[in-house]
Amino acid sequence: MKKIAIVQSNYIPWKGYFDLINQVDEFVLYDEVQYTRRDWRNRNKIKTPLDLKWLSIPVIVKGKYFQQINETKISDKNWAKNHWNVIKQNYSKAEYFKDYKAIFEDLYLNCKDQYLSQINYKFIVEINKILGINTIIRWSEEFDLIEGKTDKLLGICKECNTDIYLSGPAAKNYLNEGIFTSNNIKIEWMDYSNYIKYNQLSDPFEHSVTILDLIFNEGRNATKFMKSFN
C-alpha cells in the first residue's frame, strides 16, 4: 500500500512535520501555491533563556501579492549568517550541539540560494538524514496540476498511484473526502497530539519549536520523542 503526503515547504520545521514525512513513501513539496505572510514557509521558533524567538528569512513580498512559494526570493543575503549566530548563542550549551554544529554551520554559512523553496528543501533533506528518514522527496512541479484545491491534491495522488493520502488535520476544513473515496484512495489524518516532553534548556516546555531544538538537546535519542519511530 503506497502512502503519500503533500505539504508546503517550511523553514527548519517542527518535529511533527518530520513525523509526517517519516510515515509516507513519498513526500511532495507543494510549493506551487500562493506564498502566505506570517506563516511557517520562511520562519520558525527557537527557545531562548527568556522566551521563544522567531527566526525569519527575509523575503521579497512588496507588490507580489500572488507569488507562489517557489517564486519567493530572499531579500537579504546576510540572513543565514545572522540565523546561525542566533542559534549558536542559544544552543551552544545544549548537550548534543557540538555533534551537529559542523553540519548546520556548513548549511548556513554556505547557503547561496536565492529562492526560499530551495533553502527549505536543503534543510529538510539534511534533517531527514540526521533522523534516518529515507522517504522520497518530490516537487509538485513534477505533476500535471489541475484547478481546484481538492482536485489538485487528488491529481497528484493519482499520478503517484497512491493508495493512502496522509493529510494534516487543517485540511479537514476544505478537503472533499468523497472524491478521494470514489477514486479508491483512502484519506488518513495526521495526529499531532500527545507528544512527550524532552530535555529543553529552559522552562516552560514548548513543543512547537523547530526540530533543531530536539536534535541539539537529545542527539541520537531525538527519535524517541517522535511518534512515527515508536
C-alpha positions in Angstrom: 0.0 0.0 0.0 1.6 3.3 -1.1 1.1 6.3 1.1 2.0 9.9 0.3 1.7 13.4 1.8 1.6 16.7 0.1 2.7 19.8 2.1 4.2 23.2 1.5 7.9 23.5 2.4 8.6 25.0 5.8 11.8 26.5 7.2 13.5 24.3 9.8 10.1 22.7 10.7 9.0 21.3 14.0 9.1 17.6 14.8 5.5 16.9 13.7 6.5 17.8 10.1 9.2 15.2 10.1 6.8 12.6 11.7 4.6 13.2 8.7 7.4 12.7 6.3 8.5 9.5 8.0 5.1 7.9 7.7 4.8 8.1 3.9 6.6 6.6 1.0 6.7 9.8 -1.0 6.5 13.4 0.3 5.6 16.1 -2.2 6.6 19.6 -1.6 3.6 21.6 -2.7 5.2 25.0 -3.4 3.2 25.9 -6.5 0.7 27.6 -4.2 0.5 31.2 -3.1 3.1 32.3 -0.6 1.4 33.4 2.7 3.0 36.0 5.0 3.5 35.4 8.7 3.4 31.7 8.2 5.8 28.8 8.5 7.2 29.0 5.0 10.0 31.4 5.9 10.2 31.3 9.7 10.2 29.1 12.8 10.7 29.4 16.6 13.6 28.6 18.8 13.9 28.5 22.6 15.9 31.2 24.4 16.5 31.5 28.1 13.9 34.2 28.3 11.3 33.4 25.7 10.6 32.0 22.3 12.2 33.8 19.4 11.3 33.8 15.8 13.9 33.2 13.1 12.6 34.7 9.9 14.2 34.5 6.4 13.7 38.0 4.8 11.9 37.6 1.5 10.7 40.0 -1.2 6.9 40.5 -0.9 6.3 44.1 -1.9 3.9 44.2 -4.9 4.0 40.4 -5.2 0.6 39.6 -3.8 0.0 36.4 -5.7 3.5 35.0 -6.0 3.9 31.2 -5.4 6.2 29.8 -2.7 8.6 28.6 -5.3 8.8 32.1 -6.8 9.6 33.8 -3.5 13.1 35.2 -3.4 15.4 36.2 -0.5 15.8 39.9 0.2 18.9 39.9 2.4 21.8 37.7 1.7 23.1 38.0 5.3 20.1 36.2 6.7 21.9 32.8 7.0 24.9 34.2 8.9 22.6 36.1 11.3 20.4 33.0 11.9 23.4 30.8 12.6 24.8 33.3 15.1 21.5 33.4 17.0 21.3 29.6 17.0 24.9 29.3 18.3 24.2 31.8 21.0 21.1 30.0 22.3 22.1 26.3 21.8 25.9 26.2 22.3 25.3 24.8 25.8 22.8 22.1 24.6 24.2 18.6 25.3 24.5 17.5 21.7 25.1 20.8 19.9 28.7 20.0 19.3 27.7 16.8 17.5 25.8 18.7 14.8 27.5 22.0 14.8 29.6 21.4 11.7 26.5 20.1 9.7 24.4 23.2 10.3 27.3 25.6 10.2 28.0 24.4 6.7 24.4 24.6 5.7 24.0 28.2 6.9 27.4 29.7 6.0 27.5 28.2 2.6 23.8 28.9 1.7 23.8 30.8 -1.6 20.3 30.0 -2.8 18.1 32.9 -3.8 14.8 31.1 -3.6 13.0 30.2 -0.3 11.9 26.8 -1.6 15.4 25.6 -2.3 16.6 26.7 1.1 13.8 24.9 2.9 14.5 21.8 0.8 18.1 21.7 1.7 17.4 21.9 5.4 14.6 19.3 5.2 16.9 16.8 3.4 19.7 17.3 5.8 17.5 16.9 8.8 16.0 13.7 7.3 19.5 12.3 7.1 20.1 13.1 10.8 16.9 11.4 11.8 17.3 8.4 9.5 14.3 9.2 7.3 14.5 7.7 3.9 11.3 9.0 2.4 11.4 10.1 -1.3 11.1 13.9 -1.6 9.4 15.2 -4.8 8.2 18.6 -6.1 4.6 19.5 -7.1 6.0 20.9 -10.3 6.7 17.3 -11.5 2.9 16.8 -11.8 0.2 18.0 -14.2 -1.7 20.2 -11.7 -5.4 20.9 -12.4 -7.7 23.5 -11.0 -9.4 23.2 -7.6 -7.9 22.6 -4.1 -9.1 19.1 -3.7 -8.7 18.2 -7.4 -5.0 19.3 -7.4 -4.2 17.0 -4.5 -6.2 14.2 -6.0 -4.4 14.6 -9.3 -1.0 14.2 -7.6 -2.2 11.2 -5.7 -3.4 9.5 -8.9 -0.1 10.3 -10.7 1.7 8.7 -7.8 -0.5 5.6 -7.9 -1.4 6.3 -4.2 -3.5 4.1 -2.0 -3.4 6.3 1.0 -3.2 10.1 1.3 -1.9 11.3 4.7 -3.1 14.8 5.4 -2.6 17.4 8.1 -5.7 18.0 10.2 -6.2 21.6 9.0 -7.3 20.2 5.6 -10.5 18.8 7.1 -11.9 22.3 6.6 -11.8 22.0 2.8 -10.9 18.6 1.6 -13.7 16.7 -0.2 -13.1 13.1 1.1 -15.8 11.7 -1.2 -13.8 12.5 -4.3 -10.9 10.5 -2.9 -13.1 7.6 -1.9 -14.6 7.4 -5.4 -11.1 7.1 -6.8 -10.2 4.3 -4.3 -7.8 6.5 -2.3 -8.1 6.4 1.5 -7.5 9.5 3.5 -5.7 9.3 6.8 -5.4 12.3 9.2 -2.1 13.1 10.9 -2.5 13.3 14.7 -0.1 15.9 16.3 -1.4 15.4 19.9 0.2 13.8 22.9 3.9 14.3 22.2 6.1 13.6 25.2 8.4 16.1 26.6 12.2 16.0 26.2 15.1 18.0 27.8 15.0 21.6 26.9 17.4 24.3 28.1 14.8 26.4 29.8 11.2 26.3 31.1 8.4 26.4 30.3 8.4 23.4 27.9 7.4 24.2 24.3 6.5 21.6 21.7 6.0 24.0 18.7 9.6 24.9 18.1 12.0 23.9 15.3 13.2 20.4 15.4 16.7 21.7 15.8 15.8 22.2 19.5 15.1 18.5 19.8 18.2 17.5 17.9 20.6 19.7 19.9 19.1 18.6 23.2 18.6 14.9 22.6 21.0 14.0 19.8 20.5 10.4 18.6 17.7 10.0 21.1 15.6 12.6 19.3 13.5 10.0 17.5 12.4 8.5 20.9 10.4 11.7 21.3 8.7 11.4 17.9 5.6 9.4 17.2 6.5 7.7 13.8 9.6 5.9 15.2 7.9 4.2 18.1 
